[in-house]
Amino acid sequence: MKKVIETERTYLRELKYDDFQDLCKLLQDENVMTAFDHALNPDEVLDWLHRQMKRYQNDGFGMWAVIEKKTNLFLGQAGLTWQECEGEQVLDVSFVFLQKFWHRGFATETAQACVRYAFDNLGFDRVTSTVRSTIEPGKRVAERIGMTHVKDFQHVYQGVEGTYSLYSISKKQEQVP
């Protein structure tokens, strides 16, 4: 499978049906899915996989599998998706990793690479990160990659209203580290 993005320690590639079991480990973990309000059941995981494949076809991007180069292990996902923020569609960088790979810098490394990809390969001028306001590590990643806090807003996800923080970086701003 073609590598979409390569970083120092990882590569990102399109998800495929062979990733279903790894996706289940990731998306069915209650701790990992705190920001999403609930872990997914197998049907929801399959729907998630289908949604990413549709995004690849329609948008040319989506959430990609993050694979560690050294071990070829599935670490999680990172990518670019369209998200709604108070009625506006924004290009959003996001990531989710298996818990055993937390606090190792993979989120920052892959988020930086996704932002660079959006600017350099896709021609976007602005990328955002929408982070549930209670997820401090997600906010720190946004700040580490040069994003600034724009605002907090209310959003309903999976039927649950919550407060989210919107971070943003533009191509004109100081370049992504």
N, C-alpha and C positions, 0 to 999 in steps of 0.2 A: 504494500500500500504506500502511496506517495506521501512523503513528508511535506506538510504544509509550511511548518515553521520549525526551525532548529535553534536551540539555545546551547549554552555551554554544556549542560548536563542532560538535557532532554530533547525530544522531538515531539511535535504535535502532528497528528494525522487524523484523517476523517475516521469517525466511528464506523464499525461494521457489525454485522450480526454476531460474529465470533466474540465480540466484546460483551455480549449480554450478561454472562456470569460475573465478569468484573464490574459491570455497571450495577448489577444487583448488590454486590458487596458494598459498593459505594453508596448508592441511592437508597438502600434499605437500612442503613446504619443511622439510628436515631441521633447520635452525637454529631455525625457529619451533617445531617439534614436539619439541624436546629434553625438555620436561617430560612428554611423552606416550610416550617411549621409542622411537617410530618415526613416520616420515611415513606417511600413509595412501595406499593405492592408490585408483584411481578407484571401485572397488566399495565400499570402506570410506568414501570421501567421500559417496557416495550414501546409504549406510546412516546416516551421521552426519546428513545432511540429513533423512532420513525420521524419525530419532529425535527431532530437534528439532520437526518438525511434529507428531509424536505427543505430545510434551511440551506443546505449545501447546494441543492438544485436551484432554489428560488433566489437566494441572496448571494451565493458564492462563499458563504462562511457560516459558522455556527459554533457549537461547543465541540472541541476536538479532544481525542484521547491524548493524554500526556504520558509518554513512555520514557522511562529512564534509559539513556543510551548504554550505560555500563552493564545493566542487568537485563534490559529489554522488558522490565516489569511495568505493568499498568499502574500509574500513580494516582490518576484521577482525570479530571477534565479542566480545560481552560478554553476560552474562546470569545467570540464576538456575537452578540445577538441584538436584535431590535427590542427595546423595552419601552413601555409607556411611562412617562413622567408628567403627571398633571395634563393629560391630553396631547402631549408632544411625544413623537417617536424619537428616541435617542439611541445612538449606537453605544452599546454597553459592553465593557469587558468584565468577564466574571470567571470564577474558578471554584472548583470543589475537589478536595483531595481525600484519599483514604487517610484515616486518622493516624496511622503509623508513619505517615510522611509529613505530618504537620511540623511546624517550627524548624524546617530545614531550608527555607528560602525558595522552595519551588513555586509558591504562589507569586512572590515578587518577580522571580525570574521569568515565569511564563506570562504574567500580566504585562510586564515590560515588552516582551516580544510581541504580544498580541497588539499592543498599542502601536508599536513601530510598524507592524504589518498593516494595520488599518491606515496609517499615514503614508507609508512608502509603497505598498502594493495595491491598496484599494482606493487610494486617493481621497480619503476622508480628512476633514480639517479639524474635527473635534471627536473625542471619545469620552464617554462618561463611565462611571462605576456607581451602580445603585446598590447601597449596602443597608441592610436592616440596621437601624440605629443602635441596637444592643450588641452587634457583632463587632467588637473593638478590633480584633485582628484584621478583619476585612477593611476597616477604615485605615488602619496603619499601612496596609499594603497599598491602598490608593495614594496615601501621602508619600510613601517611599518611592513611588514611580512618578512623582512630580505633579500629581493631581491636587487641586484645591477644592475645599468644601464650598459648594454653591448654596445649598439650602437643605432643610429637612422638609419632608412632605408626607402626607398620609396616602397610603396605597392599600388596596385590597388584593391579596394574593391567596388563591385557593379558598376564597370565602372568608378570610381572616384579615381584618384591617390592622395595619401596623404603621409605625413611623419608620421612614427610610431616610437615609442621608444620600444626597446626590453629590458626587465628586466629578470633576471635569478637568480635561487637559486639551489644549488646542495645539495644532501644529505650529502656530506662531509663538506659543509660549516657549520658555526654555525647553530644549529638547529632552525627551525621555532619557534618563541615565543609561 
